[in-house]
Amino acid sequence: MRSAGGRRRYSRREINRVAALVKLISEGLTLEGARRVRDLQARVEELEADLDRARGQ
């Protein structure tokens, strides 16, 4: 998204994603490794939500 002045605006979700990647990289992961960790974390969240729905929660 861009502001009326043409500046790029970032959502809270985008900012949080970058912050999480920076944290993982600072812990010694490569950028690709950090991305993979985030992808796996997102998948786990999806599966947990599916499980909650299946249990009727």
GROMACS elastic network, one bead per residue, 0.5 to 0.9 nm:
[ bonds ]
;  ai    aj funct       b0    kb
    1     7     6  0.84287   500
    1     8     6  0.60012   500
    1     9     6  0.53602   500
    1    10     6  0.69718   500
    1    11     6  0.84416   500
    2     5     6  0.76549   500
    2     6     6  0.53964   500
    2     7     6  0.52463   500
    2     9     6  0.53247   500
    2    10     6  0.85418   500
    3     6     6  0.51433   500
    3     7     6  0.52117   500
    3     8     6  0.64444   500
    3     9     6  0.64988   500
    4     7     6  0.74470   500
   10    13     6  0.80537   500
   10    14     6  0.60743   500
   10    15     6  0.65934   500
   11    14     6  0.52050   500
   11    15     6  0.63542   500
   11    16     6  0.86403   500
   12    15     6  0.50867   500
   12    16     6  0.60807   500
   12    17     6  0.85618   500
   13    16     6  0.51207   500
   13    17     6  0.61433   500
   13    18     6  0.87385   500
   14    17     6  0.50902   500
   14    18     6  0.63146   500
   14    19     6  0.86193   500
   15    18     6  0.52808   500
   15    19     6  0.61617   500
   15    20     6  0.86547   500
   16    19     6  0.50226   500
   16    20     6  0.61278   500
   16    21     6  0.86434   500
   17    20     6  0.51714   500
   17    21     6  0.63120   500
   17    22     6  0.87040   500
   17    38     6  0.82461   500
   18    21     6  0.50631   500
   18    22     6  0.61366   500
   18    23     6  0.86040   500
   19    22     6  0.51010   500
   19    23     6  0.62018   500
   19    24     6  0.87348   500
   20    23     6  0.51163   500
   20    24     6  0.63108   500
   20    25     6  0.86683   500
   20    34     6  0.84278   500
   20    38     6  0.79279   500
   21    24     6  0.51629   500
   21    25     6  0.61321   500
   21    26     6  0.85240   500
   21    31     6  0.74491   500
   21    34     6  0.57270   500
   21    35     6  0.68741   500
   21    37     6  0.89348   500
   21    38     6  0.75967   500
   22    25     6  0.51063   500
   22    26     6  0.60620   500
   22    27     6  0.86456   500
   22    31     6  0.86111   500
   22    34     6  0.83203   500
   23    26     6  0.50902   500
   23    27     6  0.63796   500
   23    34     6  0.87718   500
   24    27     6  0.50674   500
   24    28     6  0.67603   500
   24    29     6  0.58680   500
   24    30     6  0.82268   500
   24    31     6  0.83584   500
   24    33     6  0.84929   500
   24    34     6  0.56271   500
   24    35     6  0.89221   500
   24    37     6  0.84890   500
   25    28     6  0.51899   500
   25    30     6  0.58898   500
   25    31     6  0.63602   500
   25    33     6  0.83300   500
   25    34     6  0.63274   500
   26    29     6  0.71652   500
   29    32     6  0.79000   500
   29    33     6  0.55739   500
   29    34     6  0.57891   500
   30    34     6  0.60706   500
   30    35     6  0.85173   500
   31    34     6  0.50747   500
   31    35     6  0.61476   500
   31    36     6  0.85969   500
   32    35     6  0.50900   500
   32    36     6  0.61944   500
   32    37     6  0.87052   500
   33    36     6  0.50484   500
   33    37     6  0.62442   500
   33    38     6  0.87044   500
   34    37     6  0.51085   500
   34    38     6  0.62773   500
   34    39     6  0.86304   500
   35    38     6  0.51184   500
   35    39     6  0.61297   500
   35    40     6  0.86153   500
   36    39     6  0.50117   500
   36    40     6  0.61493   500
   36    41     6  0.85421   500
   37    40     6  0.51353   500
   37    41     6  0.61134   500
   37    42     6  0.86203   500
   38    42     6  0.61411   500
   38    43     6  0.85952   500
   39    42     6  0.51386   500
   39    43     6  0.62493   500
   39    44     6  0.87303   500
   40    44     6  0.61921   500
   40    45     6  0.86535   500
   41    44     6  0.51115   500
   41    45     6  0.63075   500
   41    46     6  0.87373   500
   42    45     6  0.51024   500
   42    46     6  0.63108   500
   42    47     6  0.87507   500
   43    46     6  0.50166   500
   43    47     6  0.62086   500
   43    48     6  0.85786   500
   44    47     6  0.50898   500
   44    48     6  0.60838   500
   44    49     6  0.85709   500
   45    48     6  0.51024   500
   45    49     6  0.61846   500
   45    50     6  0.86183   500
   46    49     6  0.51455   500
   46    50     6  0.62076   500
   46    51     6  0.86450   500
   47    51     6  0.61186   500
   47    52     6  0.85888   500
   48    51     6  0.50018   500
   48    52     6  0.61499   500
   48    53     6  0.86382   500
   49    52     6  0.50532   500
   49    53     6  0.62261   500
   49    54     6  0.85936   500
   50    53     6  0.51500   500
   50    54     6  0.61569   500
   50    55     6  0.86401   500
   51    55     6  0.61709   500
   51    56     6  0.85909   500
   51    57     6  0.87440   500
   52    55     6  0.50979   500
   52    56     6  0.62467   500
   52    57     6  0.51994   500
   53    57     6  0.56236   500
   54    57     6  0.76240   500
